[in-house]
Amino acid sequence: MNESKLVERLRRHDEAALSDVIQTYTRLVSGVVYNLSGSRLSISDIEEITADTFAALWFNAEKVQEGCLKGYLLCIAKNKARDRLRKIKIDEDNDIENLDIISEMTVEGEIEEQMLSDALKDALDEIGEPDREIMIRHYYFCQSSTRIAEALEMKPKTVKTKILRAKDKLRKILTERGFTL
Amino acid sequence: MKDKYLFDLLKDYPENIPEESIFDSPDIAPDRIEKLVSERISTNKTKPKKKFFKKMFVFVAAAVIVATLTGMAVKRFLDFNMDQPISLELRDEIIEQEMKDYYEAICDELDKNKTFGINNNGDSPDCDELTMDVSISAYDSTIRKSSERILDILKKYDKIDKDTKPEDVCDTYEQRFMVNDEDTEKFCNYVQICIDLFHNGDITEKERVYLEIFLEKALVITHSTQNMKFTQDDANSTEHTGWVLKNKRPIERSETGNKMLSDTYNTIFNTIRSTVGINDINDYDSIKQRVDKARSDGYYGYYDKLDTEYDRFKACLILSDYENNYKNSENEKFEEISQKYYATHTYDDALKKMSTENDKYLDKDTMSGCIEAYSRLIRNEDCFITMQQTLDRFNINYDCTTDDYYFNSDKFFDFIFLCCDLIKDHKEELTDEELFAFITISGVTKNNMAWLFSNSVIHLEIENFYSNYEYSVKKNPKIMHKLRKRKENMIIKGRKADIKAVELFIDKQARYNYKINFMNDNLNPPPFFVNLVGQM
């Protein structure tokens, strides 16, 4: 499926395009929501959040940048999941750390965001494997350290350690490049 | 960047991680998600409407609140000015009584002067002067009666001295002209006393209505008088008739006097504007129309209750007086017939006078319209007839030098009736212009024969048979518009008329039309019509 054409059709509010997106990314979106919430959200909640995510895409299709459809969907899905968790007064899984690296820098707007995104990608590349995959699985796909350990045939404790070290590495790299984490 | 997780910034999907190893979520069917999304989209489409309605609701609620508050403020303001509402029923009753007083006063004047219509020189005065003399005297006595009624109310509540007379407050016909500042000040002070009592007095409802009616009159008077100029030359002139002639006093009022009148006008307006029914203080025409309507309603309401023909004839004169501004100035015939009728009390003399008149003429446009329409209709009936043949048939002569049509009186009636038959039978075939021409021919013509038809003796006769008719012209807005346009033309010519008069005119046409129906229906015609038809 050509993603750019799909996004273009979405921007034209082509309902068939939305159907294609749903068929393609339901597993991805619902999986991230599930990973983020662990067992604290019901199947029904996950379905609701997943549906909300695609609906948000439908109404904000013009905001989706080319090549960023999946990232956009996951970002929305995670935010909605977090919101839902806040509403039911359940703290997010400590295993899935927030990577308390909310940027304190003064950059604002999409340009700054894009600069940070690029810097993060570079930094992830620099820390190398398997740290990169662990970090992506944990922070991007919200996978628990246990699940990561199973997938990568590691001990959960090892995964946790690698996450901590990789986080320090990322913070150091990004700080050196002018970002305050 | 606060509240934004760093990895959320990763917009590119990491392709090198196998998806199946990432997700172990329960099996969530895309179709199920699609259905939920569809519901959200359809629901979300209605959201703007909900917002819209919500906004509208808020807006309307706000508007209602503002309007209510404004209304309350206005009401408080009006309440401050008008105290309490006037009973319209009581008001109508009192106005009708005033008209009855006026009518009786006219009858008294007529009975006092058996040489009605003949002036001291033995000449016949014109109708305007004739009716004016009678009506002035009658109005004078009527207004004095109502003035004394107001004085009695003021005296009852100790607002004025017990021995105050109408002339002391300039509330009599002669002095109402307020020719100087002294008279003007008297009248304005008097009005202010009435307003104070109207506002603050613990008076009966009937007294309040009397005061309001008086204030309405005062409103018209103060407005119409303040800018009126009447010089010594005017006073010496014979051109001025009616009440101006009767005064014969040049206006010596200064700007101060005019200002007094203007201020009084504003004060009265603010006092009674809710009952006058308008809010623009400068809309004098509407005020006067409103006041006149109340008067005319009284006139005609009373007229319809008259029983004897004699009373009706006298009432007709009153009505003519009221419509004086509307009447054709060339109404000598009416005057003669009126005198004849009054002298003999029979229709025959009047009819004889009418039917022996020589050539009559109509204005060319009216005549042309009728003849052309008639010819066209005749042609439609396969009876081809030329214009000249039409003229010949009805003994109508066309004078190309004056562009007037002349015709014999007998034939005139013949033509009129034929026209009316045509209207009746071929109304649908006539254009608006033609129908208008036919209607006009029986109404407003130069020689007033047709005017007589609808206004005086014959009108009274027709009136006896007038009931339950319908005439399309009343429902025809185009014709109404034309008549109103004609009214405007008449105003341009110096004849002031109002819509009421025009509507009455139309009403009279309808009554005339009844006669035609009556003849066609072979009902028992009155002697007048038997004679008339016999002459054809």
Interface residues (C-beta under 8 A of the other chain):
Chain A: L18 S19 I22 Q23 T26 R27 L28 S30 G31 V32 V33 Y34 N35 I43 I46 E47 E48 T50 A51 D52 F54 A55 W58 F59 Q65 G67 C68 K70 G71 Y72 L74 C75 K78 N79 N98 L99 I101 I102 S103 E104 M105 V107 E108 E112 E113 L116 S117 L120 K121 E133 M135 I136 R137 Y139 Y140 F141 Q143 R147 A151 L181
Chain B: M1 K2 D3 K4 Y5 L6 F7 D8 L9 L10 K11 D12 Y13 P14 N16 I17 E19 S21 I22 F23 D24 S25 P26 I28 A29 P30 R32 I33 E34 L36 V37 E39 R40 I41 N44
